[in-house]
Amino acid sequence: MVPEELFSLALGLVPPWLVDDVTFQVEEKRLDLHINFPKGSRFACPVCGEECPVHDTRDHTWRHMDFFQHEAYLHARVPRVKCPEHGVHQISVPWARKGSHFTLLFEALIMTLVREMPVLTA
């Protein structure tokens, strides 16, 4: 199994999403996973749910949970779809909330740490 397939499975990505590039920087202690989709993929309009063609994409980066002691980041071209009824809209990605720069798993980890490690104690 190649690293791209392994990380696609580990992240729980479902088609059309896939990891198409993995960069591991030992000295920087950093892992970068690049998520993409095949040309011609269609995505649901966020307003009505109709499958629509990709209009264009916007590059985004999210902080993910560490890979052992290495910081991990997800990078993706996030599509904007062109719906015949509702126009052009950016879709939501399954690994992060809209507008967040952190993955859902990273946010869950931080919330657990905040709950378990309060700064002020009574």
Residue pairs with C-beta under 8 A, 6 or more apart in sequence:
3 19
3 22
4 18
4 19
4 20
4 21
4 22
5 19
7 19
7 22
7 33
8 17
8 18
8 19
11 19
11 33
11 35
11 74
11 95
12 94
13 19
13 35
13 94
13 95
14 94
16 37
16 38
16 41
16 43
17 35
17 36
17 37
17 76
17 93
17 94
18 35
18 36
18 37
18 38
19 33
19 34
19 35
19 36
20 34
20 35
20 36
21 32
21 33
21 34
21 36
22 31
22 32
22 33
22 34
23 31
23 32
23 34
24 30
24 31
24 32
24 70
25 31
25 32
29 69
29 70
29 71
30 70
30 71
30 72
30 73
31 67
31 70
31 71
31 72
31 73
32 72
32 73
32 75
33 64
33 72
33 73
33 74
33 75
34 75
34 76
35 74
35 75
35 76
36 76
36 77
37 77
37 79
41 54
41 79
42 51
42 52
42 53
42 54
42 81
43 51
43 52
43 54
43 79
43 81
43 91
44 50
44 51
44 52
44 81
44 91
45 51
45 52
45 81
45 83
45 85
45 86
45 89
46 81
46 89
46 90
46 91
46 92
47 83
47 85
47 86
47 89
48 83
48 85
48 86
50 83
50 84
50 85
52 81
52 82
52 83
52 84
53 81
53 82
54 79
54 80
54 81
54 82
55 79
55 80
55 81
55 82
55 88
56 79
56 80
57 77
57 78
57 79
57 80
58 77
58 78
58 80
58 90
59 75
59 76
59 77
59 78
60 75
60 76
60 77
60 78
60 93
61 73
61 74
61 75
61 101
62 73
62 74
62 95
62 96
62 100
62 101
62 102
62 103
62 106
63 71
63 72
63 73
63 101
63 102
63 103
63 106
64 72
64 73
64 74
64 102
64 103
64 105
64 106
65 72
65 103
65 105
65 106
65 109
66 72
74 95
74 96
74 103
76 93
78 90
78 91
78 93
79 90
79 91
80 88
80 89
80 90
80 91
81 88
81 89
81 91
82 88
83 89
92 98
95 103
95 104
95 105
96 102
96 103
96 104
97 104
97 107
100 107
102 110
